[in-house]
Amino acid sequence: MKTMKKKPQSKQTKPRIYLDYAAATPTDKKVLNFTLPFFTQYFGNSSSLHYAGREAHNFLEKTRYSFAQFLNCSPEEIIFTSSATESNNLAIKGIAHFYQDKGNKILISGIEHNSVLEAALSLKEEGFEVQFVKVDKNGRVDLKDLENKIDKKTILVSVIYASNEIGTIEPIEKIGKICRDKQVIFHTDAAQIFSKRKIDVKREKIDLLTASAQKIYGLKGAALLYIRKGIKIKPLFHGGGQEFNLRPSTVNLPAIMGFFKAAELAYKEMPEENKKIEAYFQLANNFIENEIAGIHLTGDYKNRIKNIFSFWVEGIEGESLMMALDQDGIAVSTGSACASSDLKPSHVLLSCGYDYNQAHSSLRVSFGRFTTLAEVKYFLKSLKKNVEQLRKYSPFINDSK
């Protein structure tokens, strides 16, 4: 009698649920398909005078015009860079070095992205003074403190438009008015909010603004810096005369074209996409309020971008919870993803007045275009399970309840 062969058991594969859209977004297939000809057909150097260069230059300038339309500015006020980090560094250091004869004081909020924070702090070695504007528990800038700290030495104020960690939207128009009235240059890092909300740099009195392709389903390697006409900056490096002599380098046309297409799609789909994301946020917030004790939302509940769902958990380290969720196939981050390998507590939450343990217990979940309702429900189920399990065994003592 022949022995029956056992059928091989199929391995149960874990789902792959990406909930870290605030860190990086996948390239939309529509964007990818749109950019392909710029790798193989329209690949010329936009600085070249022959037909291939002229073709590339024409595409570049049409794209520059489109971004000017998005922001309500002039095309020559748009500078293309390689990343939001480069744009932020160009804004902070470029302004500081050009206007250092007028003053040496720079004001930033305590919830800035690291590329603004570190760029500003690096200038202290050159004799610049960097001061932090106070924020409240929700991360909203204290406008009175801002006014009080601006003096004759102040040359630049930089405040993030919407926090990449807690989602809070700042009163940008009010900040812009304060700075314009006091004749101080105002920069905002709008990488997280660009394409989620219409921005008008004229109405909001913004002098410099940063936006990035990789946050809006474009290709990595493209970003922009809006520089209002009349504002002068020193370039970070030197070479050719590209980007009005402010960003010398061969232009990355495929990435920039992808940036344009991503922005075009995002603005077109903004109302529907925002509605879907807000529904996910409300579902998640209601769940933690009713199903899991000891979880606290961070950031301003009302004035925020709803794709960022951030919170801290009593009695659990954020890193432990992030790793537990990862075991269930869910990608989230602790605080800012750009510093997720750093086990220091979030500087954003510390600036908001949270204590060390609370800041160390934080988690950031961010929804996006391709997030489904089923994925959100799976995440919430996993979150509850892992919080309950980790609290049983965690040696972490949170004395800040």
LOTOR-355344 format. One record per residue (C-alpha): residue in three letters; x, y, z; residue number from 0. Coordinates in steps of 0.02 Angstrom, whole numbers, plus 32768, in hexadecimal, padded with zeros to 4 digits. Layout:
N
<site ALA,<X,Y,Z>,NUM>
...
END
This chain:
401
<site MET,<8000,8000,8000>,0>
<site LYS,<8047,80A6,7FCC>,1>
<site THR,<805C,8129,8050>,2>
<site MET,<7FFF,81C9,8031>,3>
<site LYS,<806F,825D,8017>,4>
<site LYS,<8045,82F0,8084>,5>
<site LYS,<8015,838A,8026>,6>
<site PRO,<808E,8418,804A>,7>
<site GLN,<803E,8495,80BD>,8>
<site SER,<8038,8542,8074>,9>
<site LYS,<8090,85C2,80DD>,10>
<site GLN,<801E,8649,811A>,11>
<site THR,<8069,86EB,80DD>,12>
<site LYS,<805B,8786,8145>,13>
<site PRO,<8001,881A,80F8>,14>
<site ARG,<8068,88AF,80C4>,15>
<site ILE,<800E,8949,8102>,16>
<site TYR,<8069,89EB,80E8>,17>
<site LEU,<8032,8A75,8160>,18>
<site ASP,<80C9,8AE7,8158>,19>
<site TYR,<8097,8B5B,80CB>,20>
<site ALA,<80D9,8BF3,8129>,21>
<site ALA,<8188,8BAA,8115>,22>
<site ALA,<817E,8B7D,805C>,23>
<site THR,<80F6,8B57,7FDF>,24>
<site PRO,<80FA,8AD4,7F55>,25>
<site THR,<8104,8B1A,7EA7>,26>
<site ASP,<8057,8B1D,7E59>,27>
<site LYS,<8053,8AB0,7DBC>,28>
<site LYS,<8007,8B40,7D5B>,29>
<site VAL,<809E,8BA9,7D8D>,30>
<site LEU,<8117,8B1E,7D5F>,31>
<site ASN,<80CA,8B05,7CB2>,32>
<site PHE,<80CB,8BC0,7C93>,33>
<site THR,<8185,8BCE,7CBB>,34>
<site LEU,<81C5,8B3B,7C54>,35>
<site PRO,<81DE,8B9E,7BB2>,36>
<site PHE,<824E,8C18,7C10>,37>
<site PHE,<82CA,8B8C,7C31>,38>
<site THR,<82D6,8B4E,7B7E>,39>
<site GLN,<828E,8BCF,7B06>,40>
<site TYR,<829B,8C7D,7B52>,41>
<site PHE,<833E,8C61,7BAF>,42>
<site GLY,<83A2,8CF9,7B78>,43>
<site ASN,<83FC,8D70,7BEB>,44>
<site SER,<8389,8E06,7BFD>,45>
<site SER,<8421,8E7A,7BF7>,46>
<site SER,<8457,8E3C,7B4B>,47>
<site LEU,<8431,8EA6,7AB2>,48>
<site HIS,<840C,8E19,7A37>,49>
<site TYR,<835F,8DD1,7A15>,50>
<site ALA,<8367,8D51,7AA4>,51>
<site GLY,<8397,8DD9,7B1F>,52>
<site ARG,<830F,8E4D,7AE0>,53>
<site GLU,<828D,8DC4,7AF2>,54>
<site ALA,<82C1,8DA3,7BA6>,55>
<site HIS,<82C7,8E5D,7BCC>,56>
<site ASN,<8216,8E77,7B89>,57>
<site PHE,<81D2,8DEA,7BF4>,58>
<site LEU,<822D,8E2F,7C8C>,59>
<site GLU,<81E7,8EDE,7C76>,60>
<site LYS,<8136,8EA0,7C59>,61>
<site THR,<8145,8E3F,7CFB>,62>
<site ARG,<8188,8ED9,7D56>,63>
<site TYR,<80F1,8F3A,7D17>,64>
<site SER,<807B,8EB3,7D59>,65>
<site PHE,<80C6,8EB9,7E08>,66>
<site ALA,<80B7,8F76,7E04>,67>
<site GLN,<7FFE,8F5F,7DE2>,68>
<site PHE,<7FEE,8EE7,7E74>,69>
<site LEU,<803C,8F64,7EEC>,70>
<site ASN,<7FFF,9007,7E9E>,71>
<site CYS,<80AA,904C,7E75>,72>
<site SER,<8118,906F,7DDD>,73>
<site PRO,<8177,8FE2,7D84>,74>
<site GLU,<8220,9036,7DA5>,75>
<site GLU,<81FC,9028,7E5F>,76>
<site ILE,<8204,8F68,7E57>,77>
<site ILE,<82AC,8F12,7E70>,78>
<site PHE,<82B8,8E56,7E58>,79>
<site THR,<8326,8DF4,7ED1>,80>
<site SER,<8343,8D3C,7EFA>,81>
<site SER,<82E6,8D30,7FA0>,82>
<site ALA,<8289,8D8D,8028>,83>
<site THR,<8328,8D81,8090>,84>
<site GLU,<838A,8DDD,800A>,85>
<site SER,<8301,8E60,7FF7>,86>
<site ASN,<82FC,8E7E,80B2>,87>
<site ASN,<83B9,8E8C,80BD>,88>
<site LEU,<83BF,8F01,8028>,89>
<site ALA,<833A,8F6F,8077>,90>
<site ILE,<8383,8F75,8127>,91>
<site LYS,<843C,8F81,80FC>,92>
<site GLY,<8423,8FE5,805D>,93>
<site ILE,<83C2,906D,80B8>,94>
<site ALA,<8437,906E,814D>,95>
<site HIS,<84D3,9084,80E3>,96>
<site PHE,<8489,9109,8071>,97>
<site TYR,<843D,9175,80FA>,98>
<site GLN,<84BF,915D,8184>,99>
<site ASP,<84F3,9214,8177>,100>
<site LYS,<8442,9245,81AA>,101>
<site GLY,<8433,91CE,823D>,102>
<site ASN,<8461,9125,8283>,103>
<site LYS,<83C2,90E9,82D9>,104>
<site ILE,<8357,9059,8298>,105>
<site LEU,<82B3,9020,82E4>,106>
<site ILE,<826C,8F71,82CE>,107>
<site SER,<81E7,8F0E,8328>,108>
<site GLY,<8211,8E7A,8395>,109>
<site ILE,<81B0,8E01,8325>,110>
<site GLU,<8213,8E19,8285>,111>
<site HIS,<824C,8D8C,8215>,112>
<site ASN,<8300,8D5B,8237>,113>
<site SER,<8339,8DA8,8192>,114>
<site VAL,<8302,8E53,81D1>,115>
<site LEU,<8337,8E36,8285>,116>
<site GLU,<83E6,8DF8,825D>,117>
<site ALA,<8402,8E77,81D2>,118>
<site ALA,<83D9,8F05,824A>,119>
<site LEU,<843F,8EBF,82DB>,120>
<site SER,<84D6,8EA5,826A>,121>
<site LEU,<84DA,8F61,824E>,122>
<site LYS,<84FF,8F7E,8306>,123>
<site GLU,<85B2,8F49,82E2>,124>
<site GLU,<85BD,8FE1,826E>,125>
<site GLY,<8580,905A,82F2>,126>
<site PHE,<84C6,9058,82CB>,127>
<site GLU,<8447,905A,8359>,128>
<site VAL,<83BC,8FD9,8350>,129>
<site GLN,<8323,8FEA,83BF>,130>
<site PHE,<828B,8F79,83CE>,131>
<site VAL,<81DA,8FBE,83C7>,132>
<site LYS,<8169,8F6D,8447>,133>
<site VAL,<80DF,8EF4,8415>,134>
<site ASP,<804B,8EB8,847B>,135>
<site LYS,<801E,8E05,84AA>,136>
<site ASN,<7FD6,8DE9,83FD>,137>
<site GLY,<8070,8E2E,83A4>,138>
<site ARG,<8021,8ED4,8371>,139>
<site VAL,<809A,8F67,836D>,140>
<site ASP,<8084,8FED,83F3>,141>
<site LEU,<806A,9089,8389>,142>
<site LYS,<808C,9101,8419>,143>
<site ASP,<8130,90AA,843E>,144>
<site LEU,<815E,90B7,8386>,145>
<site GLU,<813A,9172,8385>,146>
<site ASN,<819C,918D,8425>,147>
<site LYS,<8235,9130,83E5>,148>
<site ILE,<8240,918D,833F>,149>
<site ASP,<82BA,921E,8350>,150>
<site LYS,<832D,9285,82E2>,151>
<site LYS,<83AB,91F8,82D8>,152>
<site THR,<832A,917A,8297>,153>
<site ILE,<8340,914E,81DF>,154>
<site LEU,<82DC,90AE,81CE>,155>
<site VAL,<8248,9051,8218>,156>
<site SER,<822B,8F9B,81E6>,157>
<site VAL,<818D,8F40,821E>,158>
<site ILE,<8151,8E9B,81D7>,159>
<site TYR,<80A8,8EA7,8180>,160>
<site ALA,<8069,8DFF,81C1>,161>
<site SER,<80CB,8D90,8238>,162>
<site ASN,<8112,8CF3,81EA>,163>
<site GLU,<8102,8C9D,8292>,164>
<site ILE,<8061,8CD5,82E6>,165>
<site GLY,<8005,8D20,8251>,166>
<site THR,<7FDE,8DC9,829F>,167>
<site ILE,<7FC0,8E55,8222>,168>
<site GLU,<800C,8EFB,8254>,169>
<site PRO,<7FB6,8FA6,8241>,170>
<site ILE,<8024,8FCC,81AB>,171>
<site GLU,<7FC6,9064,816D>,172>
<site LYS,<7FD1,90B7,8218>,173>
<site ILE,<808A,908D,8225>,174>
<site GLY,<80A6,90D1,8176>,175>
<site LYS,<8050,9175,81A4>,176>
<site ILE,<80B8,918A,8241>,177>
<site CYS,<8159,916E,81E1>,178>
<site ARG,<8127,91DF,8150>,179>
<site ASP,<80F4,926B,81C7>,180>
<site LYS,<819B,925C,8220>,181>
<site GLN,<81FB,924B,817D>,182>
<site VAL,<8240,91A0,81A8>,183>
<site ILE,<8251,9116,8126>,184>
<site PHE,<81DB,9083,8141>,185>
<site HIS,<81FC,8FD0,8108>,186>
<site THR,<8188,8F3B,811D>,187>
<site ASP,<81A7,8E83,8100>,188>
<site ALA,<8107,8E4C,80A9>,189>
<site ALA,<8142,8D9F,8075>,190>
<site GLN,<80BC,8D44,80DA>,191>
<site ILE,<8028,8DB1,80A8>,192>
<site PHE,<804D,8DDC,7FF3>,193>
<site SER,<7FC1,8D91,7F87>,194>
<site LYS,<7F54,8D6F,8021>,195>
<site ARG,<7F1F,8E24,802C>,196>
<site LYS,<7F22,8EB6,7FB3>,197>
<site ILE,<7FB1,8F2D,7FD9>,198>
<site ASP,<7FB6,8FE3,7FA4>,199>
<site VAL,<8062,902C,7FC7>,200>
<site LYS,<8026,90DD,7FA3>,201>
<site ARG,<7F8F,90DA,8015>,202>
<site GLU,<7FF0,907F,809E>,203>
<site LYS,<8085,90F5,808D>,204>
<site ILE,<8103,9068,807B>,205>
<site ASP,<81B1,9098,8040>,206>
<site LEU,<81FA,8FE9,802B>,207>
<site LEU,<81A3,8F41,8023>,208>
<site THR,<81DE,8E8D,8017>,209>
<site ALA,<8180,8DFE,7FC1>,210>
<site SER,<81B6,8D4F,7F8E>,211>
<site ALA,<8186,8CCB,7F0D>,212>
<site GLN,<81A0,8C33,7F7B>,213>
<site LYS,<8116,8C6B,7FF3>,214>
<site ILE,<8093,8C73,7F68>,215>
<site TYR,<80AD,8BCF,7F08>,216>
<site GLY,<8134,8C13,7E96>,217>
<site LEU,<81E5,8BD5,7E79>,218>
<site LYS,<826A,8BEE,7EFC>,219>
<site GLY,<82EC,8C6D,7EC5>,220>
<site ALA,<827F,8D05,7EA1>,221>
<site ALA,<8245,8D94,7F0F>,222>
<site LEU,<8230,8E50,7F03>,223>
<site LEU,<8254,8EF0,7F5F>,224>
<site TYR,<81E5,8F86,7F3F>,225>
<site ILE,<8247,9028,7F55>,226>
<site ARG,<81E2,90C8,7F4E>,227>
<site LYS,<8222,9148,7ED2>,228>
<site GLY,<8297,91C1,7F2A>,229>
<site ILE,<82D3,9142,7FAA>,230>
<site LYS,<838C,911B,7F94>,231>
<site ILE,<83E6,907C,7FC5>,232>
<site LYS,<8496,9039,7FB4>,233>
<site PRO,<84A1,8F8F,7F5D>,234>
<site LEU,<84E0,8EFA,7FC0>,235>
<site PHE,<8557,8EC4,7F36>,236>
<site HIS,<8599,8F01,7E91>,237>
<site GLY,<85A9,8EC3,7DE0>,238>
<site GLY,<853D,8EEC,7D4A>,239>
<site GLY,<84B8,8F71,7D40>,240>
<site GLN,<8421,8F00,7D52>,241>
<site GLU,<8386,8F35,7DB3>,242>
<site PHE,<83AC,8FEE,7DA7>,243>
<site ASN,<845C,8FD2,7DEA>,244>
<site LEU,<8415,8F96,7E90>,245>
<site ARG,<841D,8ED9,7E7C>,246>
<site PRO,<84A8,8EA6,7E03>,247>
<site SER,<8497,8DF4,7DC5>,248>
<site THR,<8457,8D98,7D2E>,249>
<site VAL,<839B,8D9B,7D43>,250>
<site ASN,<8349,8CF5,7D71>,251>
<site LEU,<82C1,8D06,7CEE>,252>
<site PRO,<826B,8C5C,7D05>,253>
<site ALA,<8256,8C78,7DC0>,254>
<site ILE,<821A,8D2B,7DA7>,255>
<site MET,<819D,8CF5,7D23>,256>
<site GLY,<8160,8C6F,7D9B>,257>
<site PHE,<8152,8CF4,7E22>,258>
<site PHE,<80E3,8D5A,7DAF>,259>
<site LYS,<8074,8CC6,7D83>,260>
<site ALA,<8065,8C93,7E3A>,261>
<site ALA,<8032,8D44,7E69>,262>
<site GLU,<7FB5,8D4E,7DDB>,263>
<site LEU,<7F63,8CAB,7E10>,264>
<site ALA,<7F65,8CDA,7EC8>,265>
<site TYR,<7F11,8D82,7EAC>,266>
<site LYS,<7E8E,8D30,7E3E>,267>
<site GLU,<7E68,8CA7,7EBC>,268>
<site MET,<7E7F,8D12,7F58>,269>
<site PRO,<7DC7,8D20,7F90>,270>
<site GLU,<7DA1,8C67,7F7C>,271>
<site GLU,<7E47,8C2E,7FC5>,272>
<site ASN,<7E3A,8CA2,805C>,273>
<site LYS,<7D8A,8C62,807E>,274>
<site LYS,<7DC4,8BAD,807D>,275>
<site ILE,<7E5B,8BD0,80EC>,276>
<site GLU,<7DF2,8C31,8169>,277>
<site ALA,<7D7C,8B9D,8178>,278>
<site TYR,<7E11,8B2C,81A1>,279>
<site PHE,<7E4E,8BA8,8222>,280>
<site GLN,<7DA4,8BB2,8277>,281>
<site LEU,<7D94,8AF5,8278>,282>
<site ALA,<7E3F,8AE2,82C8>,283>
<site ASN,<7E23,8B6C,8347>,284>
<site ASN,<7D79,8B27,837B>,285>
<site PHE,<7DC6,8A7B,838D>,286>
<site ILE,<7E51,8AAF,8403>,287>
<site GLU,<7DD8,8B16,846A>,288>
<site ASN,<7D5C,8A87,8481>,289>
<site GLU,<7DC2,89E7,8470>,290>
<site ILE,<7E70,8A07,84B8>,291>
<site ALA,<7E8F,8A5E,855E>,292>
<site GLY,<7F27,8ACC,8576>,293>
<site ILE,<7F45,8B06,84C2>,294>
<site HIS,<7F4D,8BC1,84A6>,295>
<site LEU,<7F43,8C1D,83FF>,296>
<site THR,<7FCE,8C9B,83E2>,297>
<site GLY,<7FC1,8D39,837B>,298>
<site ASP,<7F2F,8DAE,8360>,299>
<site TYR,<7E8E,8D49,8349>,300>
<site LYS,<7E3A,8DCB,82D9>,301>
<site ASN,<7EC8,8E29,8283>,302>
<site ARG,<7F2A,8D99,823B>,303>
<site ILE,<7F49,8D32,819F>,304>
<site LYS,<7EE0,8C98,81BF>,305>
<site ASN,<7F53,8C1D,8168>,306>
<site ILE,<7FC4,8C25,8201>,307>
<site PHE,<7F7E,8BC4,8295>,308>
<site SER,<7FFB,8BDB,8323>,309>
<site PHE,<7FEB,8BA7,83D8>,310>
<site TRP,<8049,8B70,8473>,311>
<site VAL,<8023,8AD3,84D7>,312>
<site GLU,<802B,8AC3,8593>,313>
<site GLY,<80A3,8A3E,85D0>,314>
<site ILE,<80F1,8A0E,8529>,315>
<site GLU,<818A,8A48,84CA>,316>
<site GLY,<8163,8A84,841C>,317>
<site GLU,<81EE,8A1B,83D0>,318>
<site SER,<81A8,897B,841F>,319>
<site LEU,<80FB,899D,83DA>,320>
<site MET,<813F,89C9,832F>,321>
<site MET,<819F,8925,8327>,322>
<site ALA,<8108,88C2,8363>,323>
<site LEU,<809E,890E,82D9>,324>
<site ASP,<8128,88E8,825D>,325>
<site GLN,<811C,8831,828F>,326>
<site ASP,<8067,883A,8257>,327>
<site GLY,<809F,8884,81B0>,328>
<site ILE,<8073,8938,81D8>,329>
<site ALA,<80ED,89C5,81B4>,330>
<site VAL,<80E1,8A5D,8228>,331>
<site SER,<8163,8ACD,8279>,332>
<site THR,<8193,8B15,8320>,333>
<site GLY,<8191,8BD2,8317>,334>
<site SER,<81E9,8C16,827F>,335>
<site ALA,<821D,8B8E,8204>,336>
<site CYS,<82B8,8BF1,81D4>,337>
<site ALA,<82FA,8BCE,8283>,338>
<site SER,<82A6,8B28,82A5>,339>
<site SER,<834E,8AD0,82BF>,340>
<site ASP,<8373,8B4B,834B>,341>
<site LEU,<832F,8B0E,83F2>,342>
<site LYS,<832A,8BBD,843B>,343>
<site PRO,<8279,8BF9,8464>,344>
<site SER,<8221,8C66,83E7>,345>
<site HIS,<825E,8D1B,83ED>,346>
<site VAL,<81B4,8D4E,83A8>,347>
<site LEU,<8153,8D06,843A>,348>
<site LEU,<81D2,8D47,84B8>,349>
<site SER,<81B9,8DF5,846F>,350>
<site CYS,<80FC,8DDF,8483>,351>
<site GLY,<8115,8DC1,853D>,352>
<site TYR,<810A,8D04,8543>,353>
<site ASP,<8183,8CB3,85BD>,354>
<site TYR,<820E,8C3A,8590>,355>
<site ASN,<81A7,8B9B,85A9>,356>
<site GLN,<8111,8BDC,8549>,357>
<site ALA,<8180,8C12,84B7>,358>
<site HIS,<81D6,8B68,84BB>,359>
<site SER,<812C,8B13,84B0>,360>
<site SER,<80F7,8B67,840F>,361>
<site LEU,<80C4,8B1A,836B>,362>
<site ARG,<8099,8B66,82C3>,363>
<site VAL,<8021,8B11,824C>,364>
<site SER,<8003,8B65,81A4>,365>
<site PHE,<7F7E,8B36,8126>,366>
<site GLY,<7F8B,8B53,806B>,367>
<site ARG,<7F3F,8B46,7FBF>,368>
<site PHE,<7F4A,8A89,7FB6>,369>
<site THR,<7F15,8A63,8069>,370>
<site THR,<7E75,89FC,8071>,371>
<site LEU,<7DEE,89F2,80F5>,372>
<site ALA,<7E19,893B,8110>,373>
<site GLU,<7ECE,896A,8134>,374>
<site VAL,<7E9C,89ED,81B4>,375>
<site LYS,<7E2C,896F,820D>,376>
<site TYR,<7EB7,88ED,820C>,377>
<site PHE,<7F2F,896C,8255>,378>
<site LEU,<7EB6,899C,82E1>,379>
<site LYS,<7E9A,88E5,830E>,380>
<site SER,<7F56,88C9,8311>,381>
<site LEU,<7F72,8967,8377>,382>
<site LYS,<7EF9,8930,83FF>,383>
<site LYS,<7F43,8881,8407>,384>
<site ASN,<7FF6,88BE,8411>,385>
<site VAL,<7FD4,8947,8490>,386>
<site GLU,<7F82,88C7,8503>,387>
<site GLN,<8010,884A,84EE>,388>
<site LEU,<809C,88C8,8504>,389>
<site ARG,<804F,8910,85A1>,390>
<site LYS,<8055,8864,85F1>,391>
<site TYR,<8110,8851,85DD>,392>
<site SER,<8159,88FD,85BF>,393>
<site PRO,<81D6,8937,8643>,394>
<site PHE,<81BB,89E8,8605>,395>
<site ILE,<8173,8A51,8692>,396>
<site ASN,<8112,8AE9,865C>,397>
<site ASP,<8104,8B57,86F4>,398>
<site SER,<80B0,8BE3,8692>,399>
<site LYS,<7FFD,8BA2,8691>,400>
END
